Amino acid sequence: MKKGLKQLMAVLMCSAAFISTNASATLVSAGECTTDSVTLDHVSVVGDNTNTNLLSSGHDATSCIGTYWGQDIIGGGAYTDNNIGELGDGFLNGQWGVLTGNEFLDGPEDLQDLDGDGNATDPGWIHLGDTWKKWSTGFTTSYDEVGTHEEITFQVNELLTLSFGCKEYFASFVSGYNCADNSGYWKLTTELGIIDDVQSLLGKATFDHLAFSINSLTRFAVYDFNFKDIFAAENNADLNFNTPYMLSGSFNMDDFPTFGNDAQPLHINVWARDPAQVPEPSTILLAGLGLFGLMLNRRKVNN
């Protein structure tokens, strides 16, 4: 019986992906999203044994879109051509027409000319990786590559580690282990020496947004953290772009229907956005997230 249910679920997932792919701009929202469904609770320096939290308080997502019928499975990194943030390359950059790529941007000044066509139209979203909730082993994370088909410039797992989990599990005959209260945690940790290694080769750049696209069985929503706003609100000089950080927070499925298994987190995509200009230190995003070389490396690829 369990095998049959899993097969049925696979069919439903494929159907949802098909709906998402083909609905294009006509894809309609199935409900509203709430920014407190994903939070940033802790930022600490990698290697700091005291694990001191540099945030004065936790932060909800800056904004969100959804929930939408369908799945964003088609938006995973395996479906990007270059994964350097070009318009139309990847789900969050507007591929398949479900999103425009500009949902979380402040304005045209945030757009870039990453494809070298002379027009600043590229949103700049880079797919870092994704995680699936396996039926009996929890969440399994995979990472993406950054670069072109001809030249892979970075493997994301060389720069950072993503982890996800349920706050509490419960055993279910139908689906193995589920999140007991439909909630969980996320954590992003960079390599300790990544800043020196990358800066010595490519100079420094940074990111100004981090986004989570969360899927249930039939719906998805996207939650964005604008670190220009968050770090400006913190006004903490210790939040700078010369330090590798560990970031962590929580997520819940309160925006999703509770019937059946639809409130369970099934699949999560993680994206970071490369800004057109490096913000001032007081308003920097992932200050020292360890991904500094990606922006300059992308320019190298396009030259």
Number of C-alpha atoms within 10 A of each C-alpha: 8 11 9 9 12 14 12 11 13 13 12 15 19 15 15 19 21 16 15 26 22 13 16 15 13 10 17 15 16 16 15 13 22 18 18 19 17 29 22 22 18 21 23 22 23 19 12 10 8 8 13 11 15 17 20 13 10 14 17 20 24 20 18 23 20 21 24 23 23 28 26 26 25 18 22 21 26 15 14 26 16 22 25 31 31 27 25 20 25 26 28 33 29 22 21 20 19 21 17 17 25 20 17 22 15 10 9 12 12 19 24 22 19 23 20 13 8 9 11 18 20 25 31 30 29 29 29 25 21 25 22 17 21 15 16 12 9 17 19 15 16 16 20 19 23 24 22 16 12 8 10 13 17 16 14 18 16 14 20 19 18 21 16 23 20 23 15 13 17 12 13 12 8 14 15 15 19 24 21 15 16 21 22 21 17 19 17 16 21 24 19 19 13 21 23 15 13 18 15 11 10 15 16 22 25 27 31 23 24 21 25 21 24 28 28 23 22 21 27 28 27 26 26 24 25 22 21 19 15 21 21 16 13 15 14 15 11 15 26 20 26 16 21 25 27 24 21 19 19 21 25 22 23 16 20 26 17 12 7 8 16 17 23 25 27 21 22 24 25 23 23 23 26 27 22 21 15 18 18 12 19 19 24 24 30 28 26 25 29 31 27 27 22 25 25 15 21 20 14 12 17 14 8
